[in-house]
Amino acid sequence: MKKNDNRPITIVVVSGKGGTGKTTVTASLAALAKNTVVCDADVDAANLHLILKPEVLETRDFFGTEMAEIDEALCTGCGECLDACRYDAILPDPYRVVDAFCEGCAA
C-alpha cells in the first residue's frame, strides 16, 4: 500500500478461548483508528459496545430461532424432553423452559 492511500483496511480479530483478550485488542485498535466501523459478531456475548460506548444510530428487534415450549395439555411428565435438551434448558416439576439457556435447537 502506498503512503496516503485512502483505501479502507480490514482488520479481523478471530478465534481464541474466551477471556484471551480479543475484545480488548479490538477495542484498543478501534480507539486508535479514525473514521472506523467496528462490528462485534460474537454470537454468545457481543460486548464490545460496553468498552467503546458507541452512539447508537438505529435499533431493530432481532428474531432468531424459536424457543422451546411445553404444551401442558400434551405433557405426560415422561421426562423425554429433559433427555433431548443438550443445553439443560428444561427444568422438571413442573416442566418448564428456561429461556436464557434455550438455543432453539428444535430437539
N, C-alpha and C positions, 0 to 999 in steps of 0.2 A: 504494500500500500504506500502511496506517495504521501509526503508531508502535505498537510492541508487538504487531504482528500475528505470530502464530506459524506462519503457513503456510510450508511449505518453499519455498526458492528454488532454481531450477535454473540453473547456470552451465555453459555448454559451451564448451570451447576446441577449435576445429577448424581444419583445413586449414593450409597453410603448408609451405614447404620444410623438409626435415629439418635440424635444427640451429638453427632460428629461436627456440627457447626455449619451445615450447608446454608441455613437461613442467615446466620451471622455473616458468613462470607458474602452472600448475595446482597444483603443489606449494606454492607461496607462498600462493595463495588457500586451499588446504586447511589449511595450517598456521595461518592466521589465523582460520579459521572454527571453530565449536564444534559438536559433535554432527553430524559430517559423514560422508556416504557418498561415496566417491570411486571412480571407475571409469576405468581406462586401457584403452581399446578399440583401441589401436594394433595392427594385425594383424601387423606386421613386427617391432616392437621395443617391446613393452609393458614399460616400465622405471620407471614411477612408484614402484613399491614400493622401488626402490633408494634413493630420496630420503626417502620418508615412513617406511619401516621399520614397516609396519603389523603388528598382531597377527593372525596367520593363524588363523581360526576353523575352516576346513574346506578340504580339498583334494580334488580329483577328477581322475581321468585324463581327458584330452581326446583324442578320436579324430577327427581331421579327415579330409582326403582320403587316399586310398590312395596310397602311394608306388610309384614305378615299380620294376619288377623285370625282370631279364633272365634269361630261361629259357635256360640254357646248352645244353640239349638241342635247342632250336629255333633258336638264334642261328647265322647263317651268316657273321657278320662283315662284312656288306654296308655297315654304317655308316648305314643309313637312320634308325636311332634318333638318331644324332648330329644329323642334319639336322632331325628332327622336334622335338627338345627345344630350346625357345627360352630355357631357363634354364641351359644348359650344365651340366646335372646328370649327363651321361653321359660317362664317360671311356673311351677305347679301350685295347686291348692290355693286358690283356684287358678286354672291355667290362664296365663296372660303373657302378652308380648312386651318386652322391654324395648321400646323404640330406639333408645340410644345404642343398643347392641345389634339390632336387626340390620342386616345388609341387603335385605330384599332379594335373597337368592332363589326364592320360589320353591324351596325344598318342601 
